[in-house]
Amino acid sequence: MPSVSVVMPVFNAQDTVGRAIRSILDQTLPDIQLVVVDDGSTDQSPQIVSAISDPRLLFLQENHQGVSRTSNTALQHATSKFIARMDADDFADPERLQLQLERLHEQDLDVVGSRIRITKPTGEGVPSMSRYEQWINQETIGHDEIMALRFVEFPLVNPTILARRKYFDLQFANNDFPEDYDLMLRAASLGMKFGKVNASLLEWTDGDQRLTRNDSRYSSDAFMACRRHHFHHDVLSGVETVDLWGSGKTGKLWFRWLRAIGLRVRRIIEVNPRKVGTSLDGVDVIHCDEMPISDGTVMVSAVGAMGARDMISKHAATRGYQMGEDLWFVA
C-alpha cells in the first residue's frame, strides 16, 4: 500500500497536465500512487498522460461527466489510507506530501492543507487575488480558527488537501454547490479535525479556463447558498434567537436572511456612531461597549472590513464570547 494516493481529474489541460503530474511523481515522498482520470478531454491531454511511464501512475479515461464525478471515480481507485487532491493545472512543491503527512500525524489531524502561491499561467502573481491569497496564507491558524472562520470562506483550498480516507469517503456531491467547499463543510460538521502546513506547498494557477472562472457552481451566489445551507443546519440547528454584529451592507443581507428562516434577531452591535441608536426593522442597534456579557446566544458577525474580525473577536472575548462556540463570522 502506498503512503499516499493522489487523485487528479483532468479536462483539456494539455498545457499544464504534464508539469502537474511530474510535480507529484518527483515528490520527496516516493512511495505514492497517482490516479489520473481524464474527463473526456478533446485536446491532447490523454496523449500527454499516456506518454508518461511510471509504475506509480494509474491513468483512466472516462466520458465527460464533470469534476465531481471524475474526482469520485479517481477516489474509487485510490488504495492508500491517506489521499491527496491535485489539479491538472497546478504545481506541487517537492516536499508537499511529506510535510503534510508529517503534520497530519504530529497533530492527529484528519485533513491538512497548506499555504499557496496564486499565479497566472505565465507564472506572474495575480494582484486581483492578493487579498484572497493573504486570507488563505494566514500565519497562525489551527483547527479552532479554521472552524470559526469556515462560514466566511474555508481557509484551505481543495487542491492542497491531504486527508484520511474517511474525509474523501464522503465524496464530492454533484449539485449546485461548489463541491470542494460543500465537502469541507460536511466534514467539519462531522467533527473532523483540520490543520495546515504554514508553508506555500502549491502553485495555484488562476487561468481563464479554470472552473472557478467559468462554472456557475463557483459563483458568489453559489458559495453564499452553500455557506447559508450549512450554517443553518449546523450552527443554527435548534436555535431560535441570535444577535448580529454589523448593520452595513453585509450585515443587512444576513439580517434579512436570518429573519426569513424564522429566527429572532435580538440586538445588533455596531462600532459606527452614526448607526448606534438607530434600529433596523424594529431591532435596536447598540454600541459594542454596551454589549452585555455572553449568555450563550449565538452572535453572528457579518462585517467584512479589513482587520474587523480580529477587533471583533478580541472585543467579544472581553464579554465572554468564544469564536466557534457562540461567536461566528460570516461573509
C-alpha positions in Angstrom: 0.0 0.0 0.0 1.4 3.4 -0.9 1.9 6.0 1.8 -0.4 8.5 -0.1 -2.7 8.2 -3.1 -3.0 11.4 -5.1 -6.2 11.9 -7.2 -6.1 14.2 -10.2 -9.1 14.9 -12.5 -8.1 16.2 -16.0 -10.1 18.1 -18.6 -8.5 19.8 -21.5 -5.3 20.6 -19.6 -2.7 19.9 -22.3 -0.6 22.9 -21.5 -0.2 22.0 -17.8 -1.0 18.4 -17.0 2.5 17.1 -17.8 4.1 19.5 -15.4 1.4 18.8 -12.7 2.0 15.1 -12.9 5.8 15.5 -12.8 5.5 17.6 -9.7 3.7 14.7 -7.9 5.9 11.9 -9.2 9.0 13.9 -8.2 7.9 14.3 -4.5 10.4 13.7 -1.7 7.8 11.1 -0.5 8.4 8.5 -3.3 6.0 5.8 -2.1 2.9 7.2 -3.7 0.1 6.3 -6.1 -1.1 8.8 -8.6 -4.6 8.3 -10.1 -5.3 10.4 -13.1 -8.8 10.4 -14.6 -9.4 12.1 -17.9 -12.8 13.6 -18.1 -13.4 13.3 -21.8 -10.8 15.8 -22.9 -11.0 17.0 -26.5 -7.4 18.2 -26.6 -4.1 16.3 -26.3 -4.3 15.7 -22.6 -4.9 11.9 -22.9 -1.9 11.5 -25.2 0.4 13.5 -22.9 -0.6 11.5 -19.8 -0.3 8.2 -21.7 3.2 9.1 -22.7 4.4 9.3 -19.1 5.8 5.9 -18.0 5.8 5.4 -14.2 4.5 2.3 -12.3 3.0 4.6 -9.7 0.8 6.3 -12.3 -2.7 4.8 -12.9 -4.4 6.5 -15.9 -8.1 6.1 -16.6 -10.3 7.7 -19.3 -14.0 8.4 -19.0 -16.7 10.2 -20.9 -17.2 13.8 -19.8 -19.1 13.8 -16.5 -17.8 16.9 -14.6 -15.2 17.4 -11.9 -17.2 15.9 -9.0 -18.0 12.6 -10.7 -14.5 12.4 -12.2 -12.9 13.0 -8.8 -15.1 10.4 -7.2 -14.1 7.9 -10.0 -10.4 8.6 -9.1 -11.1 8.1 -5.4 -12.6 4.6 -6.1 -9.2 3.6 -7.4 -7.1 5.1 -4.6 -5.6 2.4 -2.4 -3.9 4.3 0.4 -5.4 5.2 3.9 -4.3 8.8 3.1 -5.4 10.6 -0.1 -4.3 13.9 -1.5 -6.1 16.1 -4.1 -4.3 17.7 -7.0 -5.5 19.7 -10.0 -4.1 19.3 -13.5 -3.1 23.0 -13.9 -1.3 23.4 -10.6 2.3 22.6 -9.4 3.2 20.9 -6.1 6.3 21.8 -4.1 8.6 18.7 -3.9 8.1 18.4 -0.2 4.3 18.9 -0.2 3.1 15.3 0.5 5.9 14.6 3.0 5.3 17.8 5.1 1.6 17.4 5.0 1.6 13.7 6.1 4.0 14.6 8.9 1.7 17.4 10.1 -1.3 15.1 10.0 0.4 12.6 12.2 2.0 15.1 14.6 -1.3 16.9 15.3 -3.6 13.9 14.9 -5.5 15.7 12.1 -8.0 14.4 9.6 -7.4 17.0 6.9 -4.3 19.1 6.1 -3.9 21.9 3.7 -1.1 24.4 3.1 -0.4 27.9 2.0 -0.5 28.7 -1.7 1.1 30.9 -4.3 -1.6 32.2 -6.8 -0.1 32.7 -10.2 -1.1 33.4 -13.8 -0.3 30.6 -16.3 2.7 32.7 -17.2 4.0 32.4 -13.6 3.3 36.1 -12.6 1.3 37.0 -9.5 -2.4 37.9 -9.6 -2.9 41.3 -8.0 -6.7 40.9 -8.0 -6.3 37.7 -5.9 -3.9 39.2 -3.4 -6.5 39.6 -0.6 -7.7 36.1 -1.1 -4.1 34.8 -1.1 -3.5 36.6 2.2 -6.6 35.1 3.7 -5.5 31.5 2.7 -2.0 32.2 3.9 -2.8 33.4 7.4 0.3 32.7 9.5 -1.0 31.1 12.7 -4.2 29.2 12.1 -5.2 25.9 13.6 -8.3 23.8 13.8 -10.3 26.1 16.1 -9.7 29.1 13.9 -10.5 27.2 10.8 -13.8 26.0 12.3 -14.7 29.5 13.5 -13.9 31.0 10.1 -15.4 28.4 7.8 -18.6 30.3 7.1 -16.6 33.2 5.8 -14.6 31.0 3.5 -12.7 27.8 4.1 -9.0 28.7 4.9 -7.8 25.7 2.9 -8.1 25.3 -0.9 -9.1 22.0 -2.4 -6.0 21.1 -4.4 -3.9 21.4 -1.3 -5.9 18.9 0.7 -4.3 15.7 2.1 -6.7 13.7 4.3 -7.5 10.5 5.9 -9.7 8.3 3.6 -12.8 8.9 5.7 -12.8 12.5 4.5 -12.9 11.5 0.9 -15.3 8.7 1.6 -17.9 11.4 2.0 -17.4 12.0 -1.8 -17.9 15.2 -3.8 -21.6 16.0 -4.3 -22.8 16.7 -7.8 -25.2 19.6 -7.1 -25.4 23.4 -7.4 -22.9 24.0 -4.6 -19.1 24.3 -5.1 -18.2 20.7 -4.5 -15.0 21.4 -2.5 -16.5 23.9 -0.1 -19.5 21.7 0.4 -17.3 18.6 1.2 -15.2 20.6 3.7 -18.3 21.9 5.5 -19.9 18.4 5.6 -16.7 17.0 7.1 -16.4 19.9 9.6 -20.0 19.2 10.8 -19.0 15.6 11.5 -16.2 16.7 13.8 -13.2 16.1 11.6 -10.1 17.9 12.6 -8.4 20.3 10.2 -4.9 21.9 10.1 -2.4 23.5 7.8 1.3 23.4 7.0 2.5 27.0 7.3 4.5 26.9 4.0 3.5 27.5 0.4 3.4 24.0 -1.0 1.2 24.6 -4.1 1.4 26.9 -7.0 -2.3 27.5 -7.7 -2.8 28.6 -11.3 -5.6 31.2 -11.9 -6.2 30.9 -15.6 -9.1 31.9 -17.8 -10.1 28.2 -18.2 -10.2 27.4 -14.5 -13.6 26.1 -13.4 -13.8 28.8 -10.7 -13.9 31.4 -13.5 -16.4 29.6 -15.8 -18.8 27.4 -13.8 -21.9 28.8 -12.0 -21.2 26.4 -9.1 -18.3 28.7 -8.1 -20.2 32.0 -8.4 -20.6 34.2 -5.4 -24.3 33.2 -5.2 -23.4 29.5 -5.2 -20.9 30.0 -2.4 -23.4 32.0 -0.4 -26.1 29.4 -0.9 -23.7 26.6 0.3 -22.5 28.7 3.2 -26.0 29.5 4.4 -27.3 26.0 4.0 -24.6 24.5 6.2 -24.7 27.4 8.7 -28.5 26.9 9.0 -28.3 23.1 9.5 -25.1 23.1 11.6 -24.6 26.2 13.9 -28.2 27.3 13.9 -29.8 23.9 14.3 -32.3 24.3 17.2 -31.5 28.0 17.6 -34.4 30.5 17.9 -32.7 33.7 18.8 -29.4 35.3 17.6 -27.5 38.6 18.0 -25.9 40.2 14.9 -22.8 42.3 14.7 -22.9 44.6 11.8 -25.6 46.7 10.2 -23.7 47.6 7.0 -24.4 46.0 3.6 -23.2 42.5 4.6 -25.0 42.7 7.9 -28.3 43.7 6.4 -28.2 40.8 3.9 -27.6 38.4 6.8 -30.3 40.2 8.9 -32.9 39.6 6.3 -31.9 36.0 5.8 -31.9 35.2 9.5 -35.4 36.7 9.8 -36.5 34.8 6.6 -35.6 31.4 8.1 -37.7 32.3 11.2 -35.0 33.4 13.7 -35.4 36.3 16.1 -32.6 38.9 15.9 -32.4 40.2 19.5 -30.0 43.1 19.0 -27.5 44.5 16.5 -24.0 45.5 17.6 -22.1 48.4 15.9 -19.0 50.5 16.2 -20.1 53.2 13.7 -21.5 56.1 15.9 -23.8 57.1 13.1 -25.7 53.8 13.3 -25.7 53.4 17.0 -29.1 54.4 18.5 -31.0 53.6 15.3 -33.0 50.5 14.6 -33.3 48.0 11.7 -36.9 46.7 11.2 -37.5 47.3 14.9 -34.3 45.8 16.2 -32.1 48.2 18.2 -28.6 49.0 17.2 -26.3 49.4 20.2 -22.6 50.2 20.5 -20.2 47.4 21.1 -19.2 48.8 24.5 -22.8 48.3 25.6 -22.8 44.7 24.6 -23.8 42.5 27.5 -21.9 39.5 28.8 -22.5 36.4 26.7 -25.4 34.3 27.8 -24.8 31.6 25.2 -26.9 33.2 22.5 -25.2 32.9 19.1 -23.6 36.1 17.9 -23.4 36.2 14.0 -20.7 38.7 12.9 -21.3 39.9 9.4 -18.5 42.5 9.0 -16.0 42.2 6.1 -13.8 45.2 6.5 -10.0 44.5 6.7 -9.0 43.9 10.3 -12.6 44.0 11.6 -12.7 40.3 12.6 -9.6 40.5 14.7 -11.0 43.5 16.5 -14.4 41.9 17.0 -13.0 38.6 18.3 -10.9 40.5 20.9 -13.7 42.8 22.0 -16.2 39.9 22.2 -13.8 37.9 24.2 -13.9 40.6 26.9 -17.7 39.8 27.1 -17.1 36.1 27.4 -17.7 35.1 23.8 -15.6 32.4 22.2 -15.0 32.0 18.4 -16.6 28.8 17.1 -18.9 28.4 20.0 -21.1 31.4 20.5 -19.3 33.8 18.1 -19.4 33.0 14.4 -18.0 35.0 11.5 -19.9 35.0 8.2 -19.5 36.7 4.8 
